[in-house]
Amino acid sequence: MKTKKQPTHYMGANQKNFFIETYGCQMNEYDSRLAQSLLEKENAVKTKTVEEADIILLNTCAVRENAVNKIFNRIQSLAYLKKNGAKIGVLGCVAQSVKDEIFQKNIPIDFIIGPDSLRNLPEILNNPQKSKHLELSKEELYEDIIEEMKPPEDAYYNKLSAFVAIQRGCNNFCTFCIVPYTRGRERSRNPASIIHEIDKLYNAGIKSVTLLGQNVNSYKYDDFDFCGLVAEILNKTKINRIYFTSPHPKDFPEKLIDLMANEPRFISQIHLPLQSGSNKILKQMKRNYTADVFLKLTEDIRNKVNDIYLSTDIIVGYPGEEHEDFLDTLEIMEKADFDSAFMFAYSERKYTFASKKHKDNVSPEEKQNRLTILIDRQQNRSLVKNKYHIGRTLSVLAESVSRKNEKELIGRDLSGRKTVFSVDNISENESLEDKYGNIYKIKITGATSSTLLGILEK
C-alpha cells in the first residue's frame, strides 16, 4: 500500500519553513507575494512542497460558494500534516468572510488572517497559536513592504509579466459582491511608489505589468486619476507593455480610451464587466449604468482603439432574473461582440445586499441551462473572432513554453491575444526559454475559441 510522505518540521528551531497556496483573483496572487516578503524578512524559508513546511498558508477566494467549499476540502486533506506538527492558516477573503464560523466547522486550522491584517504574519510565525486577525483598514496599502518585496520568481505564469496593485478595497457595493466586506473601502497608492515598483520589476527582466484594482478607473491620489497614473508610468518607466484590470463601466473616461488609442505600450485590451444585459437586473445589482450606456461605451472604444480585445464578466440566474432578462443578456452579448467572457451562475454570498434582500429564486437547473446556452454562444463568437486573424501577421511577445507542446512558445500580441507558435533554428546550446522576451512576427495559420496558432513569418 502506498504511504504518504512523512513531513519534516523544524518548529522550535531557528529556521522556520512555510508554504503558500493561492486561490482566486490576481489580487490574491499579489497578496501572497506580500505574505512571502513578510515571512522572508523574518528569515523564514519558502519550501517547494507542502510536506516540508512548518506553517502552511492558504490564500483564499470567497467570490463563489464552490470556491469556499474547495478551500475547506483542501484543508481537510492537510489534516495529517497538522497532526505531525504543522500549523495551518487561512488568509484572504474566506478568512474575512467566514470569520468565527471557520473555527466551529471542525476544520483543522490554527489561525485566520484577513487581507488587511497581513502584518500579523511575523507574530504568528513565532507564536502560531489559534487566533484571528480580521481588522479592515481605511489606510493599509503595504507600501513599505512592497518597497522591499522581491520581483516574483515566476511572475503569474511566466518570468516576464507581473501584477502591480495600485489600489485596495472597493466603494461600489454591487449587491452580489462580497469584496467591500472582505477588502474594505477603496484607497489608492502613491504614484511614486508604483513607479518605483515597476522600475524594480523592469530591471529584473519583467516586460509587462498588469495594474490591479477592484475598480482601477476610480484610482485617485492627490491630482492623479487613473489616466494620469498610466501617463506617468508611460513617461517615467521603460516597461514594455501595460495592462490593467478591472475597470467599472459606470466611470470609464474618454481620455483613457484616447490614451490607449495613441500609446502602443498601453495594450489594446480591456476587460469590461457587463454582469447582465437586463436593465431591471442591472438596477437590482446596483451597477449604475444601463445596457444602452454600456453598448455606447463599447462602440466608442471600438471606434477609437484599433484592433481592441474586449472581454467581460456575466452572471446568470441573479435573483428575479426571468427568461426575458436572460434574452436581454444574450442580445447585448451579441451586440457588444466580446472576444471572450468569464461566465458564472449566481452564487449567494453571505453579508452581501442580495443575500439579505433578494431571494435566490432561480432554480439551480435553470441557472445551469442559461449558463450552458451563454457559454456555447460565446465560444462560437470567440472562435469566429479569432478566425478573422488567420492570414494576418502579428507582433507577438514570447512569454512561456506551451504546456501542451514543449517545442512551442506562447506569447501575446499588441491586443493581448494568446498566440501559440514554434521557433526554428534553435542551436544545441539554446533552449526555448532563451527566446522569452523576444518579439516575433507571427503569421496566423489557425485558431481555437481561446488561442491563435501561427508560424514565424519567413
N, C-alpha and C positions, 0 to 999 in steps of 0.2 A: 504494500500500500504506500502511495506517495505521501510523504510527510512535509509539513510546512517548514520553510527555512526558519531556523531559530534566530531571533533578533539579537544584536549586540548593542547593549546600552552602556552609557557612561554617566548616569545620573549620580551626582555627588562628586564626580571627578572635576578637574579644572576645565576640561573641554566638554561642551555640550553640542550635540548634533541635532539638526532639525530638518524636516521635510515639509514642503508646501505643495498641496494640490489646489488648483484653481478651477473654479466653475463659473460659467456665465459670461458676463459682458467684458468689454475691453477695459473698463474702469477697474474691474476686479483683477485683471492681469497687471495693471499698473500698481494697484494696492499691494499685490503680492511682492512686487519689487521693493516697495516701501518697507514691507514687513521683513524681507530678506536683509535690506540695508540696516535696519534697526538691530536685528539679531547679530549680524556680522560685526557690527560696531562693538558688540559685547563679546567678540571672539568666538561666537558660535559658528559651527561649520555646517553648510548645507550638504546633505547626503544625496546620493544618486538613487537610492531605493528607500521605500518607507520602512523596511525592516531594520535599517541601520539607525533610525532616528530615535533620540530621547524624547523629542517633542514633535508631534505631528499636527500640522495646521491645515485645516480645510477652509479655504476662502470661498464663500458660498454665494449663490444667487437665489432670490426668492420671487422672481418675476412670475413663475407659474407653479402650480401645485406639484406637478411632476418633478420639477427641479428640486423642490424641498424633499420630496419622498426619496429621490435619488441620493441626496446627501445623507439622510437617515439610514438608508440601506448600506451606504458606503461605510459609515461609522460603525455599524454593527459588524461589518466584515473585518474591521480592525480591532475588534474586542480582544482577540488573542494577544495582540501586541500590548494592549493596556495591562493585561494580566501579567505580562512579562516585564512591566516597569515603565513602559512608555506613557507619556502624558498626551492627551488628545484635546485639541482646542478647535472651536468653530469661530471663524472670522466672517465678516461681511454681512450681507443683508439677511440671511437666515438667522444669524445671531441677534440682529437688531429687531427682527420682526417676531420671532418665536419667543424670545426673552425667557421668562421663568419656566415656561411650559417645557422647554427642551430638557430641563433637569427632572421633570416629572414624567417623562416618557420612557424611563428606564433605558436611556441611551448612554453608552459608556463614554462620557466626555468629562473633562476636568474643568474647563473654563470656556467662556464665550466673550468675544470682543467685537464691538460694532465698528463700522468704517471710520468713525471719528475718534476712536479710542486706541488706535494702534500704538500710541506712545507707551501703553502699559505692557507691551511685549517684553522689554528687558526685565521688568519686575517679575513677570510670570516665569521668565526663563530661569530666574534664580529661586523662585518660590512658587512652583506650579501647582498650587492647591486649587480646590474647586472655588471658582469665583466668576463674577460677571462684570463687564466694563462696557456700558451701553450709553454713555453720555453723548448726546447730539450737540454739535458746536455750531456757532454762527461765525466763527473766525478760523477754525482749523483748516490749513492748506498744506501743511507739512513742508513748507518751502525750505526750512533749514535741513531737513532730512534729504529732500531732493537735491540740495546743493552738494551733498556728499555721496549721493547714490551713483553706483557704477552703471555704465551702459549695460543694457541687457546682454546676457550671454548668448541667447538665441533669438532675441527680439520676439515678435509674436509668432512668426512661422519661418523666419529666415534670419540671416545675420545682417540684413540691410535696412530693415524697417523697424520703427519703434513708435510706441504711443507716448504722447505728451499731454498730461492733464492740465487744462488751462483754467478749469473751474470745478467746483464740487457742489453737490446739492441741487435742488430744484424748487422753484416757486410756483409751478403751474398747477399742481394738484388736479391733474386729469383724474376723473372719477375711478378709472380702472387701475391706476398705477400706485405702486407701493413706495416708489423711490423717495418722495418727500418725507415719508415716515421712517425710512431706514438710513437716508443720507443727509437729512436735514435741509436747511434753507440754502439758497444759492449764494455763493461767494466766488470772486474771481481772483486769480493770481496776478501778481505784479508782472508787467510785460518784460522788465529787465530780468526777472528770474526765469521766465520762459525762454527768452533769448539765450541766456547762459546755458540752460539745459540743452537746447537744440545745438548750440555750438559744441558742447561737450560730446553730444551724440555724433555730430558730423566728424569731429576729429577722431572719433573711434571707428569711423568707417560706415556709419549709418547714411543711407542715401535718401530715405524718405521718412517723414513723420506724419502721424495722424493726430490732429488736435482733438482732444477728448473733452466732452462735457455733456451733461444731461440735456442741455439746450444751448449749444455753443453760440448761437447768434444773439443770445441775451448777455453775452460777456460784456462786463463793464468795469473798468478800473480807471479812476480819475477821468481824463479826457479820452481814453481809449475805448472804442467799441470793438466788436469782433472784426469788422472790416479794417479798422485802424491797426489792430493787432496783426492781422495777416499781412498788411502792407509793411508793418515794422519788421516782421520776420523775413519777408522778401528783401527788404532793404539792408538788413543788418546781419543776415546769416547767408551761408553758401549752400544750405541744404538744397538738394536737387529737386525734391518733389514734396508738396504739401497737400495732405488730405485732411478732411475733417468729418466728425460725426458726433452727435446728430443735431441738425437744426430743427426749429419748430416752424411750421408753415405760417403761423399767425404773425410772425415778425421777421420775415425774410427780406432784408433790404435790397433795393435795386442796385445800389452801389456795390454790393457784394457780387451780384451777377456780372456787373461791368468789370470788376477786378478779375474774376475768373476768365472772362472772355478775352482779356488783354494780357494776362500773365501766364505763359506756358508752364511755369513752375508750380502754379496753383492748379492742380489737376482737375480736369473737367469731369468730376464725379460728384454727385450729390445724392445722399440718402435722405429722402424727404417723407417722413411718416404720414400717411393718409389716415390710417386706422379704420375708417368707414367711408363709404360713398353716400350714405344717407344723411341728409341734413338733420333729421329727427335724432338719429343716433349720435351724430357729431355734437349736437347740443347737449344730449344727456351725458356724453363723455366730457363735457366742458372743454372742447378743443378750441373754441373761439374763432372758427372760420367755417365757411360753408363749402360745399362741393364745388360750386362755381368759382369761388375765390381761389380754391386750391388749383383748379384747372387753369385759371388765368395765370397763376404763378408758374405752372409747368410750361405754359405756352411762352411766357416771357423768357424763361430760361432757355428753351429750345431755340427761340428766335435770335438770341444773343450769343449763346455759347456753342461753338462749333463742336459737333460730334460728342455731345454731352451723354454721360451714362447716368440714368436716373433709376434709383431703386426706392423701395418703400416698405412700410410695415402695414399689415392688415389684421384686424381682429374680427372673426366671425362669431355669431352667437352671443353678442352682448345682450344683457337683459332687455327685453322688449323688442329685439330685432325680429321683425316679421319678414315674410317672404319678399314683399315689395322692397323692403330696406336692403335685403341681400341683392336683389336685382339692381338696385341703385349702385351698389358697390361694384358689381360686375360691369355696369355701364361706365362708371368713372375709371375703372381699371383699363377698360378698352380705350377710352378717350385719352387718358394720360399716357398710355403706351409705354409702361415701365419696362426697363431692360431686365429687371429681376425684382423679387419681392420676398420678404420674410412673412409667412402667413401662419396664423395661430387660431385655435379655438379659444374663446374666452374662458379664463380660469379665475374664479373669485379669489381675491386676496384679502386676508383679514386686515382691518384698520382702514381700508380704502372707503371712500364715499359710496361707491357702488355696492360694497358688501353690506353697508348699513341701510341704504335707501332703495336699492334696485334689486328686486327678487330675480335670482338666476333662473329664469323660466323657459329657456330654450333647452330642449332635451339634448343629452349627450349624442344621441343618434342623429338628430337634426344638425347639430354643430358639426359633426364629422362629415355628414353628407355635403353640407355647404363648403366645408374646408376642402374636400376632395374635388369638388367642381372648380373652386377657385384655383387650387394648385394646378389642376390639369390645364386650365385655360392659360395661366401664367407661364407654365412650362412651354406650351405651344408658342406663345407670344415671344418668349425669350429665345427659343430656337429660331424663329423667323428673323428676329432682330440680329442674332449672331450670324446667321447665314448671309445676311446682307453684306458682311465684311469679306466673304470669300472672294478672292481675286485682288483684294486691296493689299497694299504694303504698309505695315505699321511699325513705328519705332517702339521697341519693346525692351524694357529694363530687365535683365536676367536676375532672378531673385533666389531661386532654390532648385534643387533637383526634384523631378517628378517622383512621387511615391509609387506610382504605378509602373514607371519605366525609368530605371536609374541611368539610362542613356539619353534622357531628355531633360530639358530645362523648363522651368515655369517662370514666367515674367508677367509684367503688366504694361499695357500701352499708355499713352498720354490721357486716356479716359479711364484708366484703371481696370480695363478688361483683362481677365485672366487668360493667358496665352501659353500653350504648350508647344515646344519646338525642339528639334535636335540641332546639335552643333557639330560640324565636320572639322577635320584637321586637328584633332587633339593628339599632341605628342605623348610619348611614353612617360615623360616627366610631368605631365599635366593631369588635372582632374577637372570634372565639370564644376567643382567648387571654385576653381581658379577663374571661371567665367562670370561669377557673381559680380554684379555692379556694372557690367558692360551693357551698352545699348546696341541692339541689333536691328537691322531692317528685316522684318519677317513678312513673307508673303503668305497670306491666309489661304489655306487649302481645304479647310473643313471646319465644322462647328458642331458642338452639342448645345443644349439649352443653357449650360453654365460656363462653357470654355471654348475659346478659339484654338484651332490647330493650324500649325504653319511650318514653313521651312525657311531656311536662310535664303534671302534673295541673292541670286548669283550676279 
